[in-house]
Amino acid sequence: MIFKVLYQELASEVPVRENTHSLYIEASNERDVRYKLKDRGINIEFIQTLEGEQLAYEEQSEDYILETV
């Protein structure tokens, strides 16, 4: 499955919408996503499962780059 992760660059940073970044990652479930990203030191705000039309829409974005972890 493909997941969209919304996060802040620093784990100590207070979530502010203007500073939120996103990345796309392939994993089996949300727990696996968190495990793969635990060493990055980021503050994960939200993890969204992408499938079907949502995934197709995100793939059209110029920001869509599937992370390999």
PyMOL Python script that loads the backbone (N, CA, C, O; Angstrom):
from pymol import cmd

cmd.read_pdbstr("""\
ATOM      1  N   MET A   1       0.829  -1.172   0.000  1.00  0.00           N
ATOM      2  CA  MET A   1       0.000   0.000   0.000  1.00  0.00           C
ATOM      3  C   MET A   1       0.882   1.247   0.000  1.00  0.00           C
ATOM      4  O   MET A   1       2.029   1.225   0.448  1.00  0.00           O
ATOM      5  N   ILE A   2       0.317   2.315  -0.509  1.00  0.00           N
ATOM      6  CA  ILE A   2       1.006   3.599  -0.534  1.00  0.00           C
ATOM      7  C   ILE A   2       0.386   4.497   0.534  1.00  0.00           C
ATOM      8  O   ILE A   2      -0.836   4.584   0.659  1.00  0.00           O
ATOM      9  N   PHE A   3       1.254   5.164   1.302  1.00  0.00           N
ATOM     10  CA  PHE A   3       0.805   6.054   2.363  1.00  0.00           C
ATOM     11  C   PHE A   3       1.360   7.448   2.129  1.00  0.00           C
ATOM     12  O   PHE A   3       2.485   7.611   1.654  1.00  0.00           O
ATOM     13  N   LYS A   4       0.560   8.454   2.467  1.00  0.00           N
ATOM     14  CA  LYS A   4       0.998   9.848   2.448  1.00  0.00           C
ATOM     15  C   LYS A   4       1.221  10.249   3.897  1.00  0.00           C
ATOM     16  O   LYS A   4       0.329  10.106   4.733  1.00  0.00           O
ATOM     17  N   VAL A   5       2.417  10.752   4.191  1.00  0.00           N
ATOM     18  CA  VAL A   5       2.781  11.132   5.549  1.00  0.00           C
ATOM     19  C   VAL A   5       2.947  12.645   5.607  1.00  0.00           C
ATOM     20  O   VAL A   5       3.738  13.219   4.858  1.00  0.00           O
ATOM     21  N   LEU A   6       2.200  13.284   6.498  1.00  0.00           N
ATOM     22  CA  LEU A   6       2.346  14.722   6.744  1.00  0.00           C
ATOM     23  C   LEU A   6       3.189  14.875   7.994  1.00  0.00           C
ATOM     24  O   LEU A   6       2.916  14.241   9.013  1.00  0.00           O
ATOM     25  N   TYR A   7       4.227  15.723   7.921  1.00  0.00           N
ATOM     26  CA  TYR A   7       5.172  15.798   9.032  1.00  0.00           C
ATOM     27  C   TYR A   7       5.811  17.177   9.135  1.00  0.00           C
ATOM     28  O   TYR A   7       5.744  17.991   8.213  1.00  0.00           O
ATOM     29  N   GLN A   8       6.439  17.413  10.301  1.00  0.00           N
ATOM     30  CA  GLN A   8       7.275  18.584  10.545  1.00  0.00           C
ATOM     31  C   GLN A   8       8.728  18.118  10.474  1.00  0.00           C
ATOM     32  O   GLN A   8       9.025  16.973  10.815  1.00  0.00           O
ATOM     33  N   GLU A   9       9.624  18.981  10.041  1.00  0.00           N
ATOM     34  CA  GLU A   9      11.038  18.626   9.885  1.00  0.00           C
ATOM     35  C   GLU A   9      11.701  18.173  11.188  1.00  0.00           C
ATOM     36  O   GLU A   9      12.520  17.254  11.183  1.00  0.00           O
ATOM     37  N   LEU A  10      11.349  18.815  12.297  1.00  0.00           N
ATOM     38  CA  LEU A  10      11.968  18.500  13.582  1.00  0.00           C
ATOM     39  C   LEU A  10      10.929  17.924  14.540  1.00  0.00           C
ATOM     40  O   LEU A  10       9.801  18.410  14.615  1.00  0.00           O
ATOM     41  N   ALA A  11      11.323  16.887  15.268  1.00  0.00           N
ATOM     42  CA  ALA A  11      10.403  16.257  16.218  1.00  0.00           C
ATOM     43  C   ALA A  11      10.000  17.217  17.333  1.00  0.00           C
ATOM     44  O   ALA A  11       8.917  17.080  17.901  1.00  0.00           O
ATOM     45  N   SER A  12      10.849  18.176  17.651  1.00  0.00           N
ATOM     46  CA  SER A  12      10.567  19.127  18.722  1.00  0.00           C
ATOM     47  C   SER A  12       9.727  20.318  18.244  1.00  0.00           C
ATOM     48  O   SER A  12       9.326  21.157  19.051  1.00  0.00           O
ATOM     49  N   GLU A  13       9.465  20.390  16.959  1.00  0.00           N
ATOM     50  CA  GLU A  13       8.743  21.510  16.365  1.00  0.00           C
ATOM     51  C   GLU A  13       7.233  21.370  16.580  1.00  0.00           C
ATOM     52  O   GLU A  13       6.670  20.287  16.422  1.00  0.00           O
ATOM     53  N   VAL A  14       6.596  22.471  16.939  1.00  0.00           N
ATOM     54  CA  VAL A  14       5.145  22.492  17.095  1.00  0.00           C
ATOM     55  C   VAL A  14       4.522  22.472  15.703  1.00  0.00           C
ATOM     56  O   VAL A  14       4.953  23.227  14.831  1.00  0.00           O
ATOM     57  N   PRO A  15       3.509  21.616  15.471  1.00  0.00           N
ATOM     58  CA  PRO A  15       2.894  21.562  14.143  1.00  0.00           C
ATOM     59  C   PRO A  15       2.259  22.887  13.728  1.00  0.00           C
ATOM     60  O   PRO A  15       1.386  23.414  14.419  1.00  0.00           O
ATOM     61  N   VAL A  16       2.706  23.413  12.601  1.00  0.00           N
ATOM     62  CA  VAL A  16       2.169  24.630  12.001  1.00  0.00           C
ATOM     63  C   VAL A  16       1.907  24.297  10.539  1.00  0.00           C
ATOM     64  O   VAL A  16       2.793  23.791   9.850  1.00  0.00           O
ATOM     65  N   ARG A  17       0.712  24.572  10.067  1.00  0.00           N
ATOM     66  CA  ARG A  17       0.320  24.186   8.715  1.00  0.00           C
ATOM     67  C   ARG A  17       1.315  24.648   7.657  1.00  0.00           C
ATOM     68  O   ARG A  17       1.623  23.899   6.730  1.00  0.00           O
ATOM     69  N   GLU A  18       1.816  25.863   7.783  1.00  0.00           N
ATOM     70  CA  GLU A  18       2.734  26.395   6.777  1.00  0.00           C
ATOM     71  C   GLU A  18       4.074  25.656   6.741  1.00  0.00           C
ATOM     72  O   GLU A  18       4.782  25.719   5.736  1.00  0.00           O
ATOM     73  N   ASN A  19       4.423  24.970   7.805  1.00  0.00           N
ATOM     74  CA  ASN A  19       5.691  24.237   7.870  1.00  0.00           C
ATOM     75  C   ASN A  19       5.526  22.741   7.637  1.00  0.00           C
ATOM     76  O   ASN A  19       6.493  21.987   7.751  1.00  0.00           O
ATOM     77  N   THR A  20       4.325  22.308   7.316  1.00  0.00           N
ATOM     78  CA  THR A  20       4.060  20.882   7.124  1.00  0.00           C
ATOM     79  C   THR A  20       4.564  20.422   5.766  1.00  0.00           C
ATOM     80  O   THR A  20       4.331  21.079   4.751  1.00  0.00           O
ATOM     81  N   HIS A  21       5.252  19.296   5.752  1.00  0.00           N
ATOM     82  CA  HIS A  21       5.766  18.679   4.537  1.00  0.00           C
ATOM     83  C   HIS A  21       5.059  17.345   4.344  1.00  0.00           C
ATOM     84  O   HIS A  21       4.421  16.833   5.263  1.00  0.00           O
ATOM     85  N   SER A  22       5.175  16.788   3.149  1.00  0.00           N
ATOM     86  CA  SER A  22       4.578  15.472   2.915  1.00  0.00           C
ATOM     87  C   SER A  22       5.561  14.584   2.180  1.00  0.00           C
ATOM     88  O   SER A  22       6.428  15.056   1.444  1.00  0.00           O
ATOM     89  N   LEU A  23       5.407  13.297   2.397  1.00  0.00           N
ATOM     90  CA  LEU A  23       6.175  12.307   1.668  1.00  0.00           C
ATOM     91  C   LEU A  23       5.280  11.112   1.417  1.00  0.00           C
ATOM     92  O   LEU A  23       4.266  10.924   2.090  1.00  0.00           O
ATOM     93  N   TYR A  24       5.663  10.314   0.449  1.00  0.00           N
ATOM     94  CA  TYR A  24       4.898   9.139   0.069  1.00  0.00           C
ATOM     95  C   TYR A  24       5.786   7.927   0.265  1.00  0.00           C
ATOM     96  O   TYR A  24       6.955   7.927  -0.119  1.00  0.00           O
ATOM     97  N   ILE A  25       5.212   6.888   0.870  1.00  0.00           N
ATOM     98  CA  ILE A  25       6.009   5.708   1.193  1.00  0.00           C
ATOM     99  C   ILE A  25       5.171   4.449   1.011  1.00  0.00           C
ATOM    100  O   ILE A  25       3.965   4.447   1.254  1.00  0.00           O
ATOM    101  N   GLU A  26       5.828   3.391   0.584  1.00  0.00           N
ATOM    102  CA  GLU A  26       5.145   2.111   0.435  1.00  0.00           C
ATOM    103  C   GLU A  26       5.424   1.272   1.677  1.00  0.00           C
ATOM    104  O   GLU A  26       6.572   1.115   2.090  1.00  0.00           O
ATOM    105  N   ALA A  27       4.358   0.735   2.264  1.00  0.00           N
ATOM    106  CA  ALA A  27       4.475  -0.090   3.467  1.00  0.00           C
ATOM    107  C   ALA A  27       3.248  -0.990   3.565  1.00  0.00           C
ATOM    108  O   ALA A  27       2.270  -0.811   2.839  1.00  0.00           O
ATOM    109  N   SER A  28       3.315  -1.957   4.474  1.00  0.00           N
ATOM    110  CA  SER A  28       2.190  -2.884   4.623  1.00  0.00           C
ATOM    111  C   SER A  28       1.080  -2.316   5.498  1.00  0.00           C
ATOM    112  O   SER A  28      -0.088  -2.654   5.309  1.00  0.00           O
ATOM    113  N   ASN A  29       1.432  -1.451   6.460  1.00  0.00           N
ATOM    114  CA  ASN A  29       0.428  -0.831   7.333  1.00  0.00           C
ATOM    115  C   ASN A  29       1.025   0.417   7.987  1.00  0.00           C
ATOM    116  O   ASN A  29       2.192   0.743   7.770  1.00  0.00           O
ATOM    117  N   GLU A  30       0.208   1.114   8.794  1.00  0.00           N
ATOM    118  CA  GLU A  30       0.654   2.364   9.418  1.00  0.00           C
ATOM    119  C   GLU A  30       1.805   2.128  10.391  1.00  0.00           C
ATOM    120  O   GLU A  30       2.715   2.952  10.487  1.00  0.00           O
ATOM    121  N   ARG A  31       1.770   1.030  11.099  1.00  0.00           N
ATOM    122  CA  ARG A  31       2.853   0.702  12.037  1.00  0.00           C
ATOM    123  C   ARG A  31       4.178   0.546  11.292  1.00  0.00           C
ATOM    124  O   ARG A  31       5.223   0.992  11.768  1.00  0.00           O
ATOM    125  N   ASP A  32       4.126  -0.086  10.129  1.00  0.00           N
ATOM    126  CA  ASP A  32       5.322  -0.272   9.314  1.00  0.00           C
ATOM    127  C   ASP A  32       5.866   1.079   8.826  1.00  0.00           C
ATOM    128  O   ASP A  32       7.080   1.271   8.761  1.00  0.00           O
ATOM    129  N   VAL A  33       4.977   2.006   8.486  1.00  0.00           N
ATOM    130  CA  VAL A  33       5.389   3.350   8.076  1.00  0.00           C
ATOM    131  C   VAL A  33       6.162   4.015   9.208  1.00  0.00           C
ATOM    132  O   VAL A  33       7.257   4.537   8.996  1.00  0.00           O
ATOM    133  N   ARG A  34       5.591   3.995  10.409  1.00  0.00           N
ATOM    134  CA  ARG A  34       6.254   4.616  11.564  1.00  0.00           C
ATOM    135  C   ARG A  34       7.601   3.963  11.850  1.00  0.00           C
ATOM    136  O   ARG A  34       8.558   4.653  12.201  1.00  0.00           O
ATOM    137  N   TYR A  35       7.686   2.646  11.706  1.00  0.00           N
ATOM    138  CA  TYR A  35       8.940   1.931  11.935  1.00  0.00           C
ATOM    139  C   TYR A  35      10.003   2.364  10.912  1.00  0.00           C
ATOM    140  O   TYR A  35      11.160   2.583  11.270  1.00  0.00           O
ATOM    141  N   LYS A  36       9.601   2.485   9.640  1.00  0.00           N
ATOM    142  CA  LYS A  36      10.549   2.860   8.594  1.00  0.00           C
ATOM    143  C   LYS A  36      11.055   4.293   8.745  1.00  0.00           C
ATOM    144  O   LYS A  36      12.161   4.612   8.308  1.00  0.00           O
ATOM    145  N   LEU A  37      10.245   5.156   9.365  1.00  0.00           N
ATOM    146  CA  LEU A  37      10.608   6.570   9.482  1.00  0.00           C
ATOM    147  C   LEU A  37      11.145   6.953  10.858  1.00  0.00           C
ATOM    148  O   LEU A  37      11.453   8.123  11.082  1.00  0.00           O
ATOM    149  N   LYS A  38      11.266   6.009  11.778  1.00  0.00           N
ATOM    150  CA  LYS A  38      11.640   6.340  13.161  1.00  0.00           C
ATOM    151  C   LYS A  38      13.022   6.977  13.292  1.00  0.00           C
ATOM    152  O   LYS A  38      13.242   7.755  14.220  1.00  0.00           O
ATOM    153  N   ASP A  39      13.950   6.676  12.400  1.00  0.00           N
ATOM    154  CA  ASP A  39      15.312   7.203  12.489  1.00  0.00           C
ATOM    155  C   ASP A  39      15.480   8.586  11.868  1.00  0.00           C
ATOM    156  O   ASP A  39      16.572   9.151  11.931  1.00  0.00           O
ATOM    157  N   ARG A  40      14.453   9.134  11.284  1.00  0.00           N
ATOM    158  CA  ARG A  40      14.565  10.429  10.598  1.00  0.00           C
ATOM    159  C   ARG A  40      14.432  11.621  11.533  1.00  0.00           C
ATOM    160  O   ARG A  40      14.821  12.727  11.157  1.00  0.00           O
ATOM    161  N   GLY A  41      13.903  11.444  12.725  1.00  0.00           N
ATOM    162  CA  GLY A  41      13.774  12.553  13.665  1.00  0.00           C
ATOM    163  C   GLY A  41      12.721  13.568  13.267  1.00  0.00           C
ATOM    164  O   GLY A  41      12.859  14.756  13.560  1.00  0.00           O
ATOM    165  N   ILE A  42      11.663  13.109  12.598  1.00  0.00           N
ATOM    166  CA  ILE A  42      10.591  14.009  12.173  1.00  0.00           C
ATOM    167  C   ILE A  42       9.390  13.861  13.098  1.00  0.00           C
ATOM    168  O   ILE A  42       9.243  12.852  13.788  1.00  0.00           O
ATOM    169  N   ASN A  43       8.536  14.877  13.103  1.00  0.00           N
ATOM    170  CA  ASN A  43       7.303  14.859  13.889  1.00  0.00           C
ATOM    171  C   ASN A  43       6.159  14.494  12.940  1.00  0.00           C
ATOM    172  O   ASN A  43       5.696  15.343  12.178  1.00  0.00           O
ATOM    173  N   ILE A  44       5.701  13.243  12.980  1.00  0.00           N
ATOM    174  CA  ILE A  44       4.635  12.786  12.094  1.00  0.00           C
ATOM    175  C   ILE A  44       3.303  13.305  12.615  1.00  0.00           C
ATOM    176  O   ILE A  44       2.925  13.036  13.755  1.00  0.00           O
ATOM    177  N   GLU A  45       2.596  14.052  11.774  1.00  0.00           N
ATOM    178  CA  GLU A  45       1.292  14.601  12.130  1.00  0.00           C
ATOM    179  C   GLU A  45       0.168  13.645  11.760  1.00  0.00           C
ATOM    180  O   GLU A  45      -0.745  13.414  12.554  1.00  0.00           O
ATOM    181  N   PHE A  46       0.236  13.090  10.549  1.00  0.00           N
ATOM    182  CA  PHE A  46      -0.875  12.296  10.034  1.00  0.00           C
ATOM    183  C   PHE A  46      -0.367  11.336   8.974  1.00  0.00           C
ATOM    184  O   PHE A  46       0.514  11.677   8.185  1.00  0.00           O
ATOM    185  N   ILE A  47      -0.927  10.131   8.961  1.00  0.00           N
ATOM    186  CA  ILE A  47      -0.609   9.139   7.942  1.00  0.00           C
ATOM    187  C   ILE A  47      -1.911   8.754   7.256  1.00  0.00           C
ATOM    188  O   ILE A  47      -2.866   8.330   7.907  1.00  0.00           O
ATOM    189  N   GLN A  48      -1.942   8.907   5.928  1.00  0.00           N
ATOM    190  CA  GLN A  48      -3.150   8.639   5.155  1.00  0.00           C
ATOM    191  C   GLN A  48      -2.885   7.529   4.151  1.00  0.00           C
ATOM    192  O   GLN A  48      -1.883   7.556   3.437  1.00  0.00           O
ATOM    193  N   THR A  49      -3.780   6.557   4.096  1.00  0.00           N
ATOM    194  CA  THR A  49      -3.695   5.499   3.098  1.00  0.00           C
ATOM    195  C   THR A  49      -4.194   6.037   1.767  1.00  0.00           C
ATOM    196  O   THR A  49      -5.259   6.651   1.700  1.00  0.00           O
ATOM    197  N   LEU A  50      -3.421   5.806   0.702  1.00  0.00           N
ATOM    198  CA  LEU A  50      -3.833   6.244  -0.631  1.00  0.00           C
ATOM    199  C   LEU A  50      -4.137   5.023  -1.486  1.00  0.00           C
ATOM    200  O   LEU A  50      -3.336   4.093  -1.579  1.00  0.00           O
ATOM    201  N   GLU A  51      -5.314   5.045  -2.112  1.00  0.00           N
ATOM    202  CA  GLU A  51      -5.670   3.975  -3.028  1.00  0.00           C
ATOM    203  C   GLU A  51      -6.723   4.479  -4.006  1.00  0.00           C
ATOM    204  O   GLU A  51      -7.400   5.473  -3.742  1.00  0.00           O
ATOM    205  N   GLY A  52      -6.852   3.806  -5.107  1.00  0.00           N
ATOM    206  CA  GLY A  52      -7.854   4.157  -6.100  1.00  0.00           C
ATOM    207  C   GLY A  52      -7.665   5.544  -6.680  1.00  0.00           C
ATOM    208  O   GLY A  52      -6.567   5.911  -7.100  1.00  0.00           O
ATOM    209  N   GLU A  53      -8.751   6.315  -6.700  1.00  0.00           N
ATOM    210  CA  GLU A  53      -8.736   7.647  -7.294  1.00  0.00           C
ATOM    211  C   GLU A  53      -7.851   8.619  -6.518  1.00  0.00           C
ATOM    212  O   GLU A  53      -7.234   9.507  -7.107  1.00  0.00           O
ATOM    213  N   GLN A  54      -7.790   8.452  -5.197  1.00  0.00           N
ATOM    214  CA  GLN A  54      -6.912   9.318  -4.393  1.00  0.00           C
ATOM    215  C   GLN A  54      -5.466   9.134  -4.803  1.00  0.00           C
ATOM    216  O   GLN A  54      -4.737  10.113  -4.969  1.00  0.00           O
ATOM    217  N   LEU A  55      -5.045   7.896  -4.967  1.00  0.00           N
ATOM    218  CA  LEU A  55      -3.670   7.608  -5.373  1.00  0.00           C
ATOM    219  C   LEU A  55      -3.406   8.151  -6.772  1.00  0.00           C
ATOM    220  O   LEU A  55      -2.357   8.748  -7.015  1.00  0.00           O
ATOM    221  N   ALA A  56      -4.334   7.955  -7.683  1.00  0.00           N
ATOM    222  CA  ALA A  56      -4.167   8.452  -9.046  1.00  0.00           C
ATOM    223  C   ALA A  56      -4.027   9.975  -9.049  1.00  0.00           C
ATOM    224  O   ALA A  56      -3.217  10.520  -9.799  1.00  0.00           O
ATOM    225  N   TYR A  57      -4.805  10.659  -8.221  1.00  0.00           N
ATOM    226  CA  TYR A  57      -4.722  12.119  -8.125  1.00  0.00           C
ATOM    227  C   TYR A  57      -3.359  12.557  -7.592  1.00  0.00           C
ATOM    228  O   TYR A  57      -2.736  13.461  -8.148  1.00  0.00           O
ATOM    229  N   GLU A  58      -2.895  11.918  -6.516  1.00  0.00           N
ATOM    230  CA  GLU A  58      -1.600  12.279  -5.920  1.00  0.00           C
ATOM    231  C   GLU A  58      -0.455  11.992  -6.882  1.00  0.00           C
ATOM    232  O   GLU A  58       0.520  12.743  -6.903  1.00  0.00           O
ATOM    233  N   GLU A  59      -0.542  10.928  -7.679  1.00  0.00           N
ATOM    234  CA  GLU A  59       0.517  10.579  -8.624  1.00  0.00           C
ATOM    235  C   GLU A  59       0.683  11.647  -9.704  1.00  0.00           C
ATOM    236  O   GLU A  59       1.759  11.765 -10.290  1.00  0.00           O
ATOM    237  N   GLN A  60      -0.359  12.419  -9.974  1.00  0.00           N
ATOM    238  CA  GLN A  60      -0.289  13.481 -10.983  1.00  0.00           C
ATOM    239  C   GLN A  60       0.428  14.720 -10.461  1.00  0.00           C
ATOM    240  O   GLN A  60       0.840  15.575 -11.245  1.00  0.00           O
ATOM    241  N   SER A  61       0.580  14.821  -9.150  1.00  0.00           N
ATOM    242  CA  SER A  61       1.230  15.978  -8.541  1.00  0.00           C
ATOM    243  C   SER A  61       2.729  15.959  -8.833  1.00  0.00           C
ATOM    244  O   SER A  61       3.350  14.896  -8.873  1.00  0.00           O
ATOM    245  N   GLU A  62       3.302  17.147  -9.035  1.00  0.00           N
ATOM    246  CA  GLU A  62       4.748  17.232  -9.264  1.00  0.00           C
ATOM    247  C   GLU A  62       5.542  16.908  -8.001  1.00  0.00           C
ATOM    248  O   GLU A  62       6.735  16.616  -8.077  1.00  0.00           O
ATOM    249  N   ASP A  63       4.883  16.960  -6.837  1.00  0.00           N
ATOM    250  CA  ASP A  63       5.545  16.652  -5.563  1.00  0.00           C
ATOM    251  C   ASP A  63       5.535  15.160  -5.243  1.00  0.00           C
ATOM    252  O   ASP A  63       6.122  14.744  -4.244  1.00  0.00           O
ATOM    253  N   TYR A  64       4.882  14.351  -6.067  1.00  0.00           N
ATOM    254  CA  TYR A  64       4.775  12.923  -5.784  1.00  0.00           C
ATOM    255  C   TYR A  64       6.084  12.218  -6.120  1.00  0.00           C
ATOM    256  O   TYR A  64       6.445  12.058  -7.286  1.00  0.00           O
ATOM    257  N   ILE A  65       6.782  11.800  -5.068  1.00  0.00           N
ATOM    258  CA  ILE A  65       8.003  10.994  -5.199  1.00  0.00           C
ATOM    259  C   ILE A  65       7.886   9.892  -4.169  1.00  0.00           C
ATOM    260  O   ILE A  65       7.815  10.169  -2.972  1.00  0.00           O
ATOM    261  N   LEU A  66       7.864   8.641  -4.615  1.00  0.00           N
ATOM    262  CA  LEU A  66       7.725   7.509  -3.719  1.00  0.00           C
ATOM    263  C   LEU A  66       9.056   7.241  -3.032  1.00  0.00           C
ATOM    264  O   LEU A  66      10.042   6.911  -3.691  1.00  0.00           O
ATOM    265  N   GLU A  67       9.088   7.380  -1.711  1.00  0.00           N
ATOM    266  CA  GLU A  67      10.309   7.155  -0.915  1.00  0.00           C
ATOM    267  C   GLU A  67      10.642   5.665  -0.877  1.00  0.00           C
ATOM    268  O   GLU A  67       9.741   4.829  -0.801  1.00  0.00           O
ATOM    269  N   THR A  68      11.898   5.339  -0.929  1.00  0.00           N
ATOM    270  CA  THR A  68      12.336   3.961  -0.740  1.00  0.00           C
ATOM    271  C   THR A  68      13.130   3.907   0.560  1.00  0.00           C
ATOM    272  O   THR A  68      14.164   4.558   0.710  1.00  0.00           O
ATOM    273  N   VAL A  69      12.617   3.118   1.489  1.00  0.00           N
ATOM    274  CA  VAL A  69      13.249   3.009   2.801  1.00  0.00           C
ATOM    275  C   VAL A  69      13.649   1.579   3.030  1.00  0.00           C
ATOM    276  O   VAL A  69      14.204   1.253   4.080  1.00  0.00           O
TER     277      VAL A  69
END
""", "prot")
cmd.dss("prot")
cmd.show_as("cartoon", "prot")
cmd.util.cbc("prot")
cmd.orient("prot")
